């Protein structure tokens, strides 16, 4: 990571209603589900490798983009902040940024540079995308760049701590059960 530029692996292209997810055990990106409602991802959605968030998956990123890419593509994202999200009672922070290599976003240096309506669209998407599944999503505001960078650091440290266990067939489920028993990662 150079300053606030990170590599993201795209799971879901902008405009898709297919929810793809990377499987750490197989190394493949697979279709997890089709979104239940008339929703589509308002940006490229992916993850940072070698991180572990409280939901047992790598740290999520959503990024503004001019043109969609493809699942599995590595892209450079300039992180601007974070979305403090609670998904079904679990802390599930999303990093937020823009494509670093797209000149259309050269002037986007922090959250305040992003038009409020674009941020509102992204927030609305996350508040609605699981509604028909009867799952609750809550957003506790947006975090600034320092919050986002701290989240990356914590998720990298958590990954190092649990890396060997994650590589086992039931490792992710065991880790999440341990965290729930200790009250970790819960809102």
SULMO-V813096 format. One record per pair of residues at least 12 apart in sequence whose C-alpha atoms are under 6 Angstrom apart, sorted by the first residue. I is the first residue (numbers start at 1). J is the second residue. D is the distance in whole Angstrom. If there is no record, write none. Layout:
# SULMO-V813096
i,j,d
I,J,D
I,J,D
This chain:
# SULMO-V813096
i,j,d
4,78,6
4,79,5
5,77,5
5,78,4
6,76,6
6,77,5
7,75,6
7,76,5
8,47,5
8,48,5
8,74,6
8,75,5
9,46,5
9,47,5
9,72,6
9,73,6
9,74,5
10,45,6
10,46,4
10,71,5
10,72,5
10,73,5
11,45,6
11,46,5
11,71,5
12,44,6
12,45,5
12,71,6
13,44,5
13,68,5
13,69,6
13,70,6
14,41,5
14,42,6
14,43,4
14,44,5
14,68,5
15,40,5
15,41,5
16,40,5
16,41,6
17,34,6
17,35,5
17,40,5
18,34,4
19,32,6
19,33,5
19,34,6
20,32,5
36,132,6
43,62,6
43,63,5
43,64,5
44,62,6
44,63,5
45,61,6
45,62,4
46,60,6
46,61,5
47,59,5
47,60,4
47,61,5
51,155,5
51,156,4
51,159,5
52,155,5
52,158,6
52,159,5
53,155,6
54,91,6
54,185,5
56,172,6
60,94,5
61,94,5
61,95,4
61,96,6
62,96,5
63,96,6
63,97,5
63,98,5
64,98,5
65,99,6
76,100,6
77,98,6
77,99,5
77,100,5
78,97,5
78,98,5
78,100,5
79,96,6
79,97,4
80,96,6
80,97,5
80,110,5
80,111,6
80,145,5
81,96,5
81,143,5
81,144,4
81,145,4
81,148,5
82,94,6
82,95,4
82,96,5
82,142,6
82,143,5
82,148,5
83,142,5
84,139,6
84,140,5
84,141,6
84,142,6
85,138,6
85,139,4
86,137,6
86,138,5
87,137,5
88,135,6
88,136,5
89,186,6
89,187,5
90,185,6
90,186,5
90,187,6
91,185,5
91,186,6
